[in-house]
C-alpha cells in the first residue's frame, strides 16, 4: 500500500493541461490554464555534459558514482535567433516530437526561479513539434509567479556581516554563474584577484552579472544554479557580486560547515 501511494504521489499527470492546450484558449479559460500550468511538473530536455556519468559502465553494485555537476537547457532557436525553452507534458509527447535526450522533471515555480535569473531565453514552448503545441513569451510565463528577491542582498550589505548567517542563506538560494560553451561541455568563467588567484564569481541577480560581463567579447552567458550544487563542483574560492559587495568565501570553510 505504501509503494502504491508513493507511485501515485510522484506520477506526472498533465492530462488537464493537455486538454486546455488542445482547445482555443479564450480569455475565460486563460485563468484556468495559468493556474494549472503553475502547479504542473513538466519534462525539460537538458544536457548533463559528456562526462556526466563517466565510469558508470565499469561500476559494481555498491560503488559510489559521481553524478552530473550541472546541466544546460537543450534550447530551441527560431528563425529570428530567439531561444526557446522546450517543455513537454509527458514522455509520450516527447516521443511524438522525436526528442531523444536527457530530461529533468521540474516544477514550474522552480523553473521560473531559474529563468528569472537569465536573459538568454525569450520563449516558453510547450510540446513543440507536436500537433498541439503552445508558445508564450517568457515574460508572460514569469509574470504568473510571485518571484521576489530574497534577503540575500540585504544581508550582503550589512557592515557586521555574520559568516554563518550568510552561508545559511546561500544554501537555500539560487545564484548566477557566468558560463561558456566549449567542445567539452559547459564551463564556468573564473576571475583573478590582485594576487593572481582564481575565483568563481557568483551573482545575486542579472544586473550584477551584467556589470561584469555585458560588454565581454566572448560568449559568456548567465546560468542559474543552486548554491549548494555549485560548491560541490567548485575548485576555487568564491566571490559574490564582485562588482559590488565583492564578498569572498573560502571554499574549504564552506564545505566544512
PAVO-653095 format. One record per residue: residue in three letters; chain; x, y, z of N, C-alpha, C in turn. Coordinates in nm, 4 decimals. Layout:
<sites>
> ALA|A|X|Y|Z|X|Y|Z|X|Y|Z
...
</sites>
This chain:
<sites>
> UNK|A|0.0827|-0.1209|0.0000|0.0000|0.0000|0.0000|0.0863|0.1261|0.0000
> UNK|A|0.1965|0.1246|0.0770|0.2829|0.2416|0.0826|0.3482|0.2669|-0.0526
> UNK|A|0.3899|0.1600|-0.1211|0.4517|0.1755|-0.2522|0.3530|0.2316|-0.3524
> UNK|A|0.2288|0.1846|-0.3458|0.1257|0.2345|-0.4372|0.1029|0.3830|-0.4154
> UNK|A|0.1029|0.4264|-0.2888|0.0830|0.5674|-0.2593|0.2007|0.6503|-0.3096
> UNK|A|0.3223|0.5975|-0.2940|0.4403|0.6675|-0.3426|0.4330|0.6878|-0.4924
> UNK|A|0.3966|0.5820|-0.5665|0.3867|0.5938|-0.7113|0.2822|0.6970|-0.7509
> UNK|A|0.1713|0.7000|-0.6783|0.0646|0.7940|-0.7101|0.1095|0.9369|-0.6857
> UNK|A|0.1861|0.9588|-0.5765|0.2289|1.0924|-0.5419|0.3341|1.1452|-0.6382
> UNK|A|0.4191|1.0572|-0.6912|0.5299|1.1018|-0.7749|0.4972|1.0975|-0.9239
> UNK|A|0.3839|1.0404|-0.9625|0.3481|1.0312|-1.1039|0.3248|1.1707|-1.1618
> UNK|A|0.3617|1.1874|-1.2889|0.3413|1.3140|-1.3588|0.2144|1.3019|-1.4418
> UNK|A|0.1129|1.3782|-1.4054|-0.0147|1.3745|-1.4765|-0.0496|1.5159|-1.5220
> UNK|A|-0.0311|1.5420|-1.6500|-0.0625|1.6732|-1.7065|-0.1796|1.6638|-1.8045
> UNK|A|-0.2706|1.5704|-1.7784|-0.3817|1.5483|-1.8714|-0.4703|1.6719|-1.8861
> UNK|A|-0.4967|1.7424|-1.7747|-0.5821|1.8612|-1.7846|-0.5115|1.9711|-1.8635
> UNK|A|-0.3825|1.9868|-1.8434|-0.3072|2.0867|-1.9193|-0.3106|2.0537|-2.0682
> UNK|A|-0.2987|1.9264|-2.1023|-0.3057|1.8862|-2.2425|-0.4430|1.9155|-2.3014
> UNK|A|-0.5490|1.8930|-2.2225|-0.6845|1.9242|-2.2690|-0.6989|2.0723|-2.3024
> UNK|A|-0.6444|2.1562|-2.2163|-0.6558|2.3006|-2.2380|-0.5767|2.3444|-2.3602
> UNK|A|-0.4598|2.2851|-2.3813|-0.3780|2.3222|-2.4964|-0.4459|2.2820|-2.6275
> UNK|A|-0.5223|2.1716|-2.6247|-0.5907|2.1267|-2.7457|-0.7029|2.2210|-2.7867
> UNK|A|-0.7506|2.3026|-2.6941|-0.8600|2.3932|-2.7232|-0.8069|2.5337|-2.7522
> UNK|A|-0.8922|2.6138|-2.8131|-0.8592|2.7545|-2.8301|-0.8819|2.8236|-2.6964
> UNK|A|-0.7760|2.8785|-2.6409|-0.7842|2.9347|-2.5059|-0.8491|3.0721|-2.5120
> UNK|A|-0.9705|3.0788|-2.4632|-1.0441|3.2044|-2.4571|-0.9996|3.2825|-2.3332
> UNK|A|-1.0338|3.4119|-2.3267|-0.9998|3.4885|-2.2057|-1.0540|3.4237|-2.0785
> UNK|A|-1.1711|3.3588|-2.0891|-1.2291|3.2936|-1.9723|-1.1476|3.1718|-1.9299
> UNK|A|-1.0898|3.1031|-2.0274|-1.0113|2.9833|-1.9980|-0.8683|3.0160|-1.9570
> UNK|A|-0.8236|3.1357|-1.9892|-0.6836|3.1702|-1.9662|-0.6446|3.1586|-1.8195
> UNK|A|-0.7356|3.2012|-1.7309|-0.7057|3.1949|-1.5884|-0.6836|3.0513|-1.5438
> UNK|A|-0.7710|2.9597|-1.5892|-0.7545|2.8202|-1.5515|-0.6256|2.7637|-1.6093
> UNK|A|-0.5942|2.7998|-1.7349|-0.4723|2.7488|-1.7966|-0.3499|2.7844|-1.7134
> UNK|A|-0.3381|2.9109|-1.6756|-0.2210|2.9525|-1.5993|-0.2186|2.8907|-1.4604
> UNK|A|-0.3351|2.8734|-1.3994|-0.3383|2.8102|-1.2678|-0.2916|2.6651|-1.2759
> UNK|A|-0.3335|2.5948|-1.3800|-0.2908|2.4559|-1.3984|-0.1422|2.4506|-1.4292
> UNK|A|-0.0958|2.5400|-1.5177|0.0449|2.5423|-1.5555|0.1341|2.5682|-1.4344
> UNK|A|0.0938|2.6595|-1.3491|0.1755|2.6957|-1.2324|0.1969|2.5779|-1.1388
> UNK|A|0.1017|2.4860|-1.1333|0.1118|2.3710|-1.0426|0.1670|2.2471|-1.1115
> UNK|A|0.2051|2.2599|-1.2375|0.2471|2.1437|-1.3154|0.3950|2.1124|-1.2974
> UNK|A|0.4271|1.9857|-1.3244|0.5651|1.9415|-1.3408|0.5806|1.8960|-1.4850
> UNK|A|0.6738|1.9563|-1.5561|0.6910|1.9268|-1.6974|0.8317|1.8728|-1.7234
> UNK|A|0.8449|1.8061|-1.8379|0.9722|1.7460|-1.8781|1.0562|1.8509|-1.9516
> UNK|A|1.1754|1.8769|-1.9001|1.2662|1.9744|-1.9587|1.3876|1.9023|-2.0172
> UNK|A|1.4072|1.9065|-2.1496|1.5266|1.8455|-2.2098|1.6526|1.9187|-2.1644
> UNK|A|1.7507|1.8431|-2.1189|1.8736|1.9028|-2.0663|1.9954|1.8270|-2.1187
> UNK|A|2.1099|1.8888|-2.1004|2.2382|1.8282|-2.1365|2.3247|1.8262|-2.0113
> UNK|A|2.3630|1.7078|-1.9654|2.4455|1.6940|-1.8460|2.5948|1.6955|-1.8786
> UNK|A|2.6301|1.7023|-2.0076|2.7712|1.7024|-2.0451|2.8222|1.5620|-2.0745
> UNK|A|2.9293|1.5561|-2.1507|2.9817|1.4272|-2.1964|3.0336|1.3404|-2.0816
> UNK|A|3.0863|1.4038|-1.9754|3.1482|1.3280|-1.8671|3.0574|1.3126|-1.7464
> UNK|A|2.9283|1.3358|-1.7644|2.8361|1.3354|-1.6515|2.8356|1.2030|-1.5759
> UNK|A|2.8397|1.0923|-1.6468|2.8344|0.9608|-1.5825|2.9561|0.8768|-1.6222
> UNK|A|3.0683|0.9450|-1.6311|3.1917|0.8780|-1.6701|3.2255|0.7646|-1.5735
> UNK|A|3.2560|0.6478|-1.6264|3.2947|0.5348|-1.5440|3.1803|0.4466|-1.4982
> UNK|A|3.0571|0.4850|-1.5296|2.9436|0.4075|-1.4796|2.9385|0.2682|-1.5417
> UNK|A|2.9934|0.2532|-1.6645|2.9861|0.1227|-1.7304|3.0758|0.0201|-1.6609
> UNK|A|3.1746|0.0675|-1.5850|3.2652|-0.0242|-1.5151|3.2341|-0.0365|-1.3653
> UNK|A|3.1204|0.0183|-1.3229|3.0875|0.0182|-1.1804|3.0319|-0.1164|-1.1367
> UNK|A|3.0416|-0.1400|-1.0075|2.9884|-0.2617|-0.9465|2.8833|-0.2243|-0.8436
> UNK|A|2.7957|-0.3172|-0.8068|2.6956|-0.2872|-0.7046|2.7623|-0.2358|-0.5770
> UNK|A|2.7117|-0.1247|-0.5264|2.7667|-0.0659|-0.4050|2.8660|0.0447|-0.4310
> UNK|A|2.9143|0.0570|-0.5561|3.0077|0.1642|-0.5885|2.9363|0.2987|-0.5850
> UNK|A|3.0076|0.4026|-0.5430|2.9535|0.5371|-0.5465|2.9873|0.5996|-0.6818
> UNK|A|2.8848|0.6471|-0.7492|2.9037|0.7080|-0.8800|2.8848|0.8584|-0.8671
> UNK|A|2.9818|0.9348|-0.9136|2.9691|1.0803|-0.9119|2.8786|1.1230|-1.0263
> UNK|A|2.7658|1.1812|-0.9921|2.6682|1.2196|-1.0929|2.7053|1.3504|-1.1608
> UNK|A|2.6153|1.4026|-1.2444|2.6424|1.5259|-1.3173|2.6561|1.6444|-1.2231
> UNK|A|2.7472|1.7358|-1.2554|2.7706|1.8526|-1.1711|2.6809|1.9699|-1.2072
> UNK|A|2.6111|1.9622|-1.3158|2.5228|2.0692|-1.3580|2.4546|2.0297|-1.4874
> UNK|A|2.3804|2.1198|-1.5438|2.3119|2.0875|-1.6693|2.2875|2.2147|-1.7476
> UNK|A|2.2695|2.1959|-1.8772|2.2308|2.3054|-1.9641|2.0981|2.2726|-2.0294
> UNK|A|2.0181|2.3737|-2.0535|1.8892|2.3546|-2.1190|1.9111|2.3293|-2.2679
> UNK|A|1.8469|2.2260|-2.3203|1.8536|2.1969|-2.4639|1.7539|2.2878|-2.5353
> UNK|A|1.7922|2.4135|-2.5521|1.7002|2.5129|-2.6051|1.6823|2.4994|-2.7562
> UNK|A|1.5743|2.5603|-2.8052|1.5471|2.5694|-2.9482|1.5738|2.7125|-2.9935
> UNK|A|1.6003|2.7309|-3.1216|1.6240|2.8646|-3.1761|1.5344|2.8850|-3.2972
> UNK|A|1.4572|2.9951|-3.2974|1.3691|3.0200|-3.4116|1.4449|3.0946|-3.5212
> UNK|A|1.3741|3.1269|-3.6305|1.4405|3.1879|-3.7454|1.4859|3.3310|-3.7200
> UNK|A|1.4457|3.3883|-3.6066|1.4892|3.5233|-3.5694|1.6008|3.5207|-3.4655
> UNK|A|1.6438|3.4000|-3.4304|1.7511|3.3873|-3.3331|1.7052|3.3846|-3.1889
> UNK|A|1.5738|3.3862|-3.1663|1.5216|3.3806|-3.0294|1.5363|3.2392|-2.9735
> UNK|A|1.5791|3.2295|-2.8502|1.5965|3.0991|-2.7855|1.4705|3.0631|-2.7079
> UNK|A|1.4235|2.9399|-2.7283|1.3012|2.8917|-2.6639|1.3348|2.7766|-2.5697
> UNK|A|1.2685|2.7749|-2.4541|1.2829|2.6661|-2.3573|1.1751|2.5624|-2.3875
> UNK|A|1.2120|2.4425|-2.4332|1.1112|2.3405|-2.4663|1.0666|2.2654|-2.3406
> UNK|A|0.9369|2.2457|-2.3294|0.8791|2.1710|-2.2184|0.7785|2.0717|-2.2745
> UNK|A|0.7712|1.9544|-2.2132|0.6785|1.8517|-2.2605|0.5924|1.8033|-2.1443
> UNK|A|0.4665|1.7776|-2.1770|0.3718|1.7350|-2.0738|0.3855|1.5873|-2.0391
> UNK|A|0.4491|1.5090|-2.1256|0.4648|1.3651|-2.0987|0.5784|1.3098|-2.1834
> UNK|A|0.6233|1.1912|-2.1474|0.7237|1.1225|-2.2288|0.6669|1.0838|-2.3643
> UNK|A|0.5364|1.0566|-2.3686|0.4719|1.0235|-2.4956|0.4793|1.1417|-2.5926
> UNK|A|0.4598|1.2634|-2.5402|0.4686|1.3828|-2.6247|0.6114|1.4024|-2.6749
> UNK|A|0.7084|1.3703|-2.5905|0.8472|1.3805|-2.6343|0.8756|1.2834|-2.7482
> UNK|A|0.8220|1.1611|-2.7359|0.8429|1.0608|-2.8406|0.7799|1.1059|-2.9716
> UNK|A|0.6601|1.1649|-2.9636|0.5931|1.2130|-3.0845|0.6719|1.3247|-3.1508
> UNK|A|0.7409|1.4054|-3.0692|0.8210|1.5158|-3.1232|0.9562|1.4684|-3.1737
> UNK|A|0.9879|1.3397|-3.1503|1.1163|1.2865|-3.1948|1.2321|1.3313|-3.1082
> UNK|A|1.2039|1.3606|-2.9812|1.3077|1.4087|-2.8902|1.3660|1.2907|-2.8129
> UNK|A|1.4958|1.2733|-2.8232|1.5641|1.1665|-2.7505|1.6840|1.2283|-2.6788
> UNK|A|1.6631|1.2656|-2.5549|1.7663|1.3332|-2.4791|1.7400|1.3135|-2.3302
> UNK|A|1.8359|1.3525|-2.2481|1.8143|1.3507|-2.1036|1.7093|1.4553|-2.0673
> UNK|A|1.6337|1.4281|-1.9640|1.5300|1.5221|-1.9213|1.5332|1.5368|-1.7693
> UNK|A|1.4790|1.6484|-1.7248|1.4510|1.6697|-1.5835|1.3031|1.7009|-1.5701
> UNK|A|1.2395|1.6434|-1.4694|1.1012|1.6783|-1.4404|1.1047|1.7922|-1.3393
> UNK|A|1.0536|1.9080|-1.3785|1.0671|2.0262|-1.2951|0.9320|2.0871|-1.2622
> UNK|A|0.9190|2.1308|-1.1367|0.8051|2.2150|-1.1009|0.8238|2.3494|-1.1713
> UNK|A|0.7128|2.4056|-1.2193|0.7219|2.5288|-1.2956|0.7702|2.6456|-1.2112
> UNK|A|0.7425|2.6451|-1.0816|0.7934|2.7527|-0.9967|0.9463|2.7483|-0.9885
> UNK|A|1.0024|2.6270|-0.9789|1.1481|2.6145|-0.9757|1.2093|2.6608|-1.1072
> UNK|A|1.1445|2.6246|-1.2177|1.1947|2.6672|-1.3482|1.1872|2.8191|-1.3612
> UNK|A|1.0752|2.8778|-1.3159|1.0601|3.0232|-1.3227|1.1686|3.0927|-1.2421
> UNK|A|1.2028|3.0360|-1.1258|1.3083|3.0951|-1.0450|1.4413|3.0960|-1.1153
> UNK|A|1.4697|2.9906|-1.1920|1.5941|2.9839|-1.2684|1.5922|3.0811|-1.3861
> UNK|A|1.4810|3.0820|-1.4594|1.4742|3.1651|-1.5796|1.4705|3.3136|-1.5467
> UNK|A|1.4203|3.3471|-1.4288|1.4163|3.4871|-1.3882|1.5560|3.5437|-1.3694
> UNK|A|1.6554|3.4559|-1.3540|1.7928|3.4985|-1.3336|1.8730|3.5000|-1.4633
> UNK|A|1.8061|3.4915|-1.5755|1.8773|3.4871|-1.7033|1.8029|3.5685|-1.8080
> UNK|A|1.8785|3.6278|-1.8979|1.8159|3.6987|-2.0106|1.8442|3.6279|-2.1422
> UNK|A|1.8773|3.4986|-2.1321|1.9178|3.4236|-2.2507|1.7988|3.3741|-2.3320
> UNK|A|1.6837|3.3534|-2.2684|1.5704|3.2888|-2.3343|1.4557|3.3871|-2.3541
> UNK|A|1.3790|3.3664|-2.4611|1.2701|3.4580|-2.4968|1.1332|3.3918|-2.4965
> UNK|A|1.1297|3.2599|-2.5113|1.0026|3.1903|-2.5348|0.9952|3.0642|-2.4501
> UNK|A|0.8747|3.0325|-2.4049|0.8429|2.9025|-2.3463|0.7642|2.8247|-2.4511
> UNK|A|0.8135|2.7080|-2.4888|0.7483|2.6264|-2.5920|0.7027|2.4952|-2.5300
> UNK|A|0.5714|2.4771|-2.5200|0.5154|2.3557|-2.4606|0.4760|2.2584|-2.5712
> UNK|A|0.5282|2.1372|-2.5639|0.5034|2.0322|-2.6630|0.5348|2.0767|-2.8062
> UNK|A|0.6537|2.1332|-2.8289|0.6887|2.1720|-2.9661|0.6996|2.0495|-3.0563
> UNK|A|0.6768|2.0717|-3.1855|0.6842|1.9668|-3.2888|0.5764|1.8595|-3.2712
> UNK|A|0.4700|1.8921|-3.1996|0.3559|1.8011|-3.1892|0.2331|1.8701|-3.2481
> UNK|A|0.1252|1.7957|-3.2594|0.0040|1.8500|-3.3218|-0.0509|1.9685|-3.2449
> UNK|A|-0.0471|1.9594|-3.1131|-0.0997|2.0675|-3.0303|0.0143|2.1223|-2.9437
> UNK|A|0.0663|2.2365|-2.9868|0.1735|2.2995|-2.9111|0.1284|2.4385|-2.8668
> UNK|A|0.2094|2.4988|-2.7824|0.1748|2.6314|-2.7334|0.3036|2.7073|-2.7019
> UNK|A|0.3136|2.8279|-2.7565|0.4272|2.9151|-2.7288|0.3801|3.0387|-2.6535
> UNK|A|0.4643|3.0872|-2.5638|0.4325|3.2119|-2.4939|0.5618|3.2864|-2.4643
> UNK|A|0.5552|3.4193|-2.4629|0.6742|3.4962|-2.4246|0.7152|3.4614|-2.2820
> UNK|A|0.8425|3.4595|-2.2587|0.8897|3.4219|-2.1257|0.8415|3.5209|-2.0206
> UNK|A|0.8197|3.6467|-2.0606|0.7692|3.7456|-1.9656|0.6305|3.7079|-1.9154
> UNK|A|0.5460|3.6527|-2.0049|0.4124|3.6111|-1.9646|0.4182|3.4932|-1.8685
> UNK|A|0.5148|3.4032|-1.8915|0.5325|3.2884|-1.8026|0.5772|3.3333|-1.6643
> UNK|A|0.6790|3.4185|-1.6591|0.7330|3.4618|-1.5305|0.6336|3.5466|-1.4517
> UNK|A|0.5467|3.6185|-1.5242|0.4505|3.7055|-1.4573|0.3504|3.6276|-1.3725
> UNK|A|0.3375|3.4975|-1.3948|0.2421|3.4165|-1.3189|0.2949|3.3789|-1.1800
> UNK|A|0.4230|3.4044|-1.1559|0.4846|3.3625|-1.0307|0.5280|3.4851|-0.9514
> UNK|A|0.4989|3.4805|-0.8233|0.5361|3.5908|-0.7347|0.6801|3.5679|-0.6900
> UNK|A|0.7734|3.5960|-0.7803|0.9144|3.5737|-0.7518|0.9754|3.7045|-0.7038
> UNK|A|1.0103|3.7076|-0.5790|1.0679|3.8276|-0.5205|1.2109|3.7992|-0.4747
> UNK|A|1.2970|3.9007|-0.4815|1.4341|3.8803|-0.4326|1.4319|3.8424|-0.2851
> UNK|A|1.5147|3.7472|-0.2460|1.5201|3.7083|-0.1056|1.6033|3.8088|-0.0283
> UNK|A|1.6330|3.7777|0.0972|1.7046|3.8717|0.1825|1.8541|3.8691|0.1638
> UNK|A|1.9037|3.8058|0.0584|2.0471|3.7908|0.0403|2.1167|3.9247|0.0195
> UNK|A|2.0610|4.0112|-0.0653|2.1242|4.1405|-0.0898|2.1278|4.2249|0.0365
> UNK|A|2.0203|4.2220|0.1112|2.0156|4.2966|0.2372|2.1210|4.2446|0.3342
> UNK|A|2.1383|4.1136|0.3348|2.2371|4.0522|0.4230|2.3788|4.0895|0.3796
> UNK|A|2.4046|4.0879|0.2498|2.5370|4.1219|0.1987|2.5754|4.2667|0.2282
> UNK|A|2.4756|4.3531|0.2405|2.5014|4.4957|0.2629|2.5357|4.5280|0.4078
> UNK|A|2.5200|4.4330|0.4983|2.5471|4.4588|0.6400|2.6961|4.4832|0.6634
> UNK|A|2.7246|4.5817|0.7479|2.8637|4.6080|0.7822|2.9197|4.4994|0.8726
> UNK|A|2.8365|4.4485|0.9630|2.8792|4.3417|1.0536|2.8268|4.2073|1.0037
> UNK|A|2.8684|4.1724|0.8819|2.8190|4.0513|0.8168|2.8580|3.9271|0.8956
> UNK|A|2.7585|3.8471|0.9304|2.7809|3.7217|1.0023|2.8020|3.6097|0.8997
> UNK|A|2.9203|3.5476|0.9025|2.9532|3.4462|0.8030|2.8616|3.3266|0.8071
> UNK|A|2.8278|3.2792|0.9274|2.7404|3.1621|0.9397|2.6006|3.1928|0.8874
> UNK|A|2.5516|3.3135|0.9164|2.4194|3.3541|0.8685|2.4180|3.3628|0.7165
> UNK|A|2.5273|3.4152|0.6604|2.5372|3.4266|0.5151|2.5359|3.2900|0.4489
> UNK|A|2.6148|3.1959|0.5009|2.6206|3.0618|0.4423|2.4842|2.9950|0.4498
> UNK|A|2.4154|3.0107|0.5607|2.2822|2.9513|0.5751|2.1862|3.0066|0.4710
> UNK|A|2.1934|3.1377|0.4470|2.1073|3.1996|0.3464|2.1445|3.1524|0.2060
> UNK|A|2.2738|3.1424|0.1794|2.3192|3.0995|0.0475|2.2755|2.9574|0.0156
> UNK|A|2.2762|2.8710|0.1151|2.2429|2.7307|0.0923|2.1004|2.7099|0.0409
> UNK|A|2.0147|2.8070|0.0616|1.8773|2.7963|0.0114|1.8525|2.8910|-0.1063
> UNK|A|1.9608|2.9432|-0.1645|1.9476|3.0436|-0.2706|1.9932|2.9892|-0.4051
> UNK|A|1.9400|3.0498|-0.5092|1.9906|3.0279|-0.6438|2.0846|3.1425|-0.6780
> UNK|A|2.1939|3.1115|-0.7446|2.2926|3.2118|-0.7825|2.3175|3.2028|-0.9327
> UNK|A|2.3665|3.3105|-0.9887|2.4006|3.3136|-1.1307|2.5508|3.2958|-1.1464
> UNK|A|2.5886|3.2073|-1.2356|2.7291|3.1884|-1.2714|2.7474|3.2241|-1.4182
> UNK|A|2.8625|3.2802|-1.4516|2.8945|3.3052|-1.5914|2.9433|3.1766|-1.6567
> UNK|A|2.8878|3.1424|-1.7711|2.9191|3.0151|-1.8369|2.9618|3.0374|-1.9815
> UNK|A|3.0408|2.9448|-2.0310|3.0768|2.9415|-2.1730|3.0630|2.7982|-2.2220
> UNK|A|3.0213|2.7835|-2.3459|3.0092|2.6515|-2.4073|3.1371|2.6189|-2.4833
> UNK|A|3.1924|2.5008|-2.4570|3.3124|2.4540|-2.5254|3.2844|2.3184|-2.5880
> UNK|A|3.3805|2.2645|-2.6587|3.3650|2.1326|-2.7185|3.3500|2.0253|-2.6108
> UNK|A|3.4024|2.0515|-2.4912|3.3945|1.9534|-2.3827|3.2686|1.9692|-2.2983
> UNK|A|3.1899|2.0745|-2.3223|3.0697|2.0979|-2.2434|3.0656|2.2407|-2.1925
> UNK|A|2.9881|2.2624|-2.0876|2.9729|2.3951|-2.0288|3.0768|2.4161|-1.9191
> UNK|A|3.1473|2.5283|-1.9245|3.2470|2.5625|-1.8234|3.2093|2.6915|-1.7531
> UNK|A|3.2484|2.7028|-1.6251|3.2292|2.8266|-1.5515|3.3420|2.9243|-1.5851
> UNK|A|3.3096|3.0522|-1.5872|3.4089|3.1564|-1.6101|3.4691|3.1973|-1.4758
> UNK|A|3.6012|3.2036|-1.4680|3.6712|3.2443|-1.3469|3.7263|3.3854|-1.3627
> UNK|A|3.7507|3.4511|-1.2492|3.8201|3.5794|-1.2499|3.9372|3.5689|-1.1527
> UNK|A|4.0344|3.6606|-1.1670|4.1554|3.6546|-1.0848|4.1682|3.7809|-1.0010
> UNK|A|4.2134|3.7647|-0.8768|4.2323|3.8809|-0.7904|4.3706|3.9417|-0.8132
> UNK|A|4.4070|4.0405|-0.7306|4.5349|4.1103|-0.7483|4.6552|4.0198|-0.7238
> UNK|A|4.6325|3.9111|-0.6498|4.7405|3.8151|-0.6243|4.7424|3.7023|-0.7260
> UNK|A|4.6663|3.7210|-0.8323|4.6572|3.6240|-0.9421|4.6014|3.4887|-0.8961
> UNK|A|4.5109|3.4949|-0.7982|4.4429|3.3738|-0.7523|4.3049|3.3666|-0.8168
> UNK|A|4.2680|3.2500|-0.8746|4.1373|3.2394|-0.9421|4.0221|3.2305|-0.8430
> UNK|A|3.9102|3.2903|-0.8787|3.7875|3.2836|-0.8004|3.6703|3.2555|-0.8941
> UNK|A|3.5712|3.1856|-0.8409|3.4463|3.1646|-0.9145|3.3508|3.2778|-0.8791
> UNK|A|3.3197|3.3678|-0.9744|3.2275|3.4767|-0.9443|3.0819|3.4296|-0.9516
> UNK|A|3.0056|3.4623|-0.8498|2.8630|3.4314|-0.8468|2.7861|3.5607|-0.8252
> UNK|A|2.6648|3.5646|-0.8792|2.5884|3.6881|-0.8790|2.4478|3.6642|-0.8238
> UNK|A|2.3979|3.7627|-0.7498|2.2650|3.7501|-0.6906|2.1539|3.7765|-0.7908
> UNK|A|2.1823|3.8514|-0.8972|2.0792|3.8854|-0.9950|2.1450|3.9207|-1.1277
> UNK|A|2.0619|3.9352|-1.2284|2.1114|3.9546|-1.3637|2.1824|4.0886|-1.3792
> UNK|A|2.1406|4.1901|-1.3039|2.2053|4.3202|-1.3132|2.3494|4.3135|-1.2643
> UNK|A|2.3728|4.2378|-1.1586|2.5097|4.2221|-1.1097|2.5949|4.1454|-1.2100
> UNK|A|2.5357|4.0466|-1.2741|2.6075|3.9724|-1.3789|2.6499|4.0665|-1.4916
> UNK|A|2.5594|4.1545|-1.5327|2.5874|4.2438|-1.6450|2.7004|4.3414|-1.6138
> UNK|A|2.7153|4.3780|-1.4872|2.8240|4.4687|-1.4503|2.9601|4.4096|-1.4859
> UNK|A|2.9687|4.2784|-1.4841|3.0950|4.2110|-1.5150|3.1064|4.1698|-1.6610
> UNK|A|2.9956|4.1243|-1.7200|3.0073|4.0527|-1.8473|2.9257|4.1108|-1.9622
> UNK|A|2.8513|4.2196|-1.9413|2.7654|4.2699|-2.0500|2.8468|4.3085|-2.1732
> UNK|A|2.9647|4.3643|-2.1533|3.0468|4.4085|-2.2664|3.1584|4.3103|-2.2983
> UNK|A|3.1483|4.1896|-2.2414|3.2520|4.0894|-2.2651|3.2446|4.0417|-2.4103
> UNK|A|3.3607|4.0330|-2.4755|3.3614|3.9997|-2.6184|3.3398|3.8512|-2.6443
> UNK|A|3.3576|3.7652|-2.5412|3.3352|3.6225|-2.5588|3.1887|3.5856|-2.5449
> UNK|A|3.1609|3.4587|-2.5549|3.0229|3.4115|-2.5486|2.9848|3.3711|-2.4059
> UNK|A|2.9988|3.4631|-2.3131|2.9635|3.4361|-2.1736|2.8148|3.4625|-2.1541
> UNK|A|2.7465|3.3685|-2.0928|2.6031|3.3851|-2.0684|2.5719|3.3465|-1.9239
> UNK|A|2.4639|3.4016|-1.8677|2.4280|3.3705|-1.7289|2.3474|3.2412|-1.7203
> UNK|A|2.3755|3.1644|-1.6172|2.3008|3.0414|-1.5918|2.2791|3.0314|-1.4408
> UNK|A|2.1556|3.0007|-1.3999|2.1229|2.9931|-1.2575|2.1436|2.8516|-1.2043
> UNK|A|2.2018|2.8434|-1.0869|2.2238|2.7166|-1.0183|2.1945|2.7357|-0.8698
> UNK|A|2.1605|2.6248|-0.8036|2.1519|2.6305|-0.6584|2.2935|2.6385|-0.6020
> UNK|A|2.3126|2.7268|-0.5040|2.4443|2.7453|-0.4440|2.4983|2.6145|-0.3881
> UNK|A|2.4108|2.5356|-0.3267|2.4535|2.4090|-0.2675|2.5104|2.3140|-0.3727
> UNK|A|2.4604|2.3207|-0.4960|2.5148|2.2381|-0.6042|2.6480|2.2935|-0.6537
> UNK|A|2.6600|2.4255|-0.6554|2.7819|2.4872|-0.7058|2.9030|2.4548|-0.6192
> UNK|A|2.8845|2.4560|-0.4880|3.0018|2.4312|-0.4022|3.0479|2.2858|-0.4120
> UNK|A|2.9597|2.1981|-0.4582|3.0000|2.0577|-0.4756|3.0950|2.0400|-0.5929
> UNK|A|3.0885|2.1300|-0.6893|3.1710|2.1156|-0.8103|3.2786|2.2225|-0.8225
> UNK|A|3.2733|2.3236|-0.7355|3.3707|2.4326|-0.7439|3.5095|2.3846|-0.7003
> UNK|A|3.6122|2.4377|-0.7633|3.7509|2.4067|-0.7285|3.8265|2.5279|-0.6761
> UNK|A|3.7590|2.6434|-0.6741|3.8241|2.7668|-0.6326|3.7382|2.8396|-0.5304
> UNK|A|3.8003|2.9354|-0.4616|3.7235|3.0203|-0.3719|3.6184|3.0972|-0.4511
> UNK|A|3.5173|3.1475|-0.3817|3.4011|3.2105|-0.4447|3.3976|3.3584|-0.4084
> UNK|A|3.3578|3.4413|-0.5028|3.3352|3.5823|-0.4739|3.1932|3.6172|-0.5182
> UNK|A|3.1171|3.6757|-0.4258|2.9773|3.7122|-0.4529|2.9710|3.8577|-0.4986
> UNK|A|2.9051|3.8809|-0.6118|2.8878|4.0157|-0.6676|3.0196|4.0933|-0.6704
> UNK|A|3.1169|4.0486|-0.7503|3.2497|4.1114|-0.7497|3.2511|4.2589|-0.7877
> UNK|A|3.1492|4.3070|-0.8586|3.1455|4.4476|-0.8978|3.0715|4.5341|-0.7962
> UNK|A|3.0270|4.4719|-0.6857|2.9514|4.5482|-0.5853|3.0016|4.5126|-0.4453
> UNK|A|2.9327|4.4216|-0.3750|2.9753|4.3876|-0.2387|3.1086|4.3140|-0.2350
> UNK|A|3.1359|4.2339|-0.3364|3.2624|4.1604|-0.3503|3.2970|4.0846|-0.2223
> UNK|A|3.2069|3.9949|-0.1817|3.2278|3.9135|-0.0622|3.2979|3.7842|-0.1031
> UNK|A|3.4157|3.7605|-0.0487|3.4949|3.6431|-0.0827|3.4702|3.5329|0.0200
> UNK|A|3.4459|3.4117|-0.0289|3.4187|3.2971|0.0570|3.5231|3.1895|0.0332
> UNK|A|3.5790|3.1389|0.1407|3.6761|3.0305|0.1321|3.6029|2.8986|0.1093
> UNK|A|3.6360|2.8306|0.0012|3.5628|2.7107|-0.0371|3.5747|2.6009|0.0690
> UNK|A|3.6935|2.5814|0.1231|3.7123|2.4761|0.2224|3.6343|2.5042|0.3504
> UNK|A|3.6248|2.6317|0.3878|3.5460|2.6686|0.5057|3.3987|2.6366|0.4856
> UNK|A|3.3480|2.6678|0.3644|3.2064|2.6416|0.3347|3.1791|2.4919|0.3396
> UNK|A|3.2660|2.4136|0.2766|3.2451|2.2693|0.2722|3.2569|2.2065|0.4107
> UNK|A|3.3296|2.2723|0.4998|3.3475|2.2176|0.6333|3.2310|2.2447|0.7257
> UNK|A|3.1370|2.3277|0.6831|3.0222|2.3614|0.7688|2.9076|2.2627|0.7479
</sites>
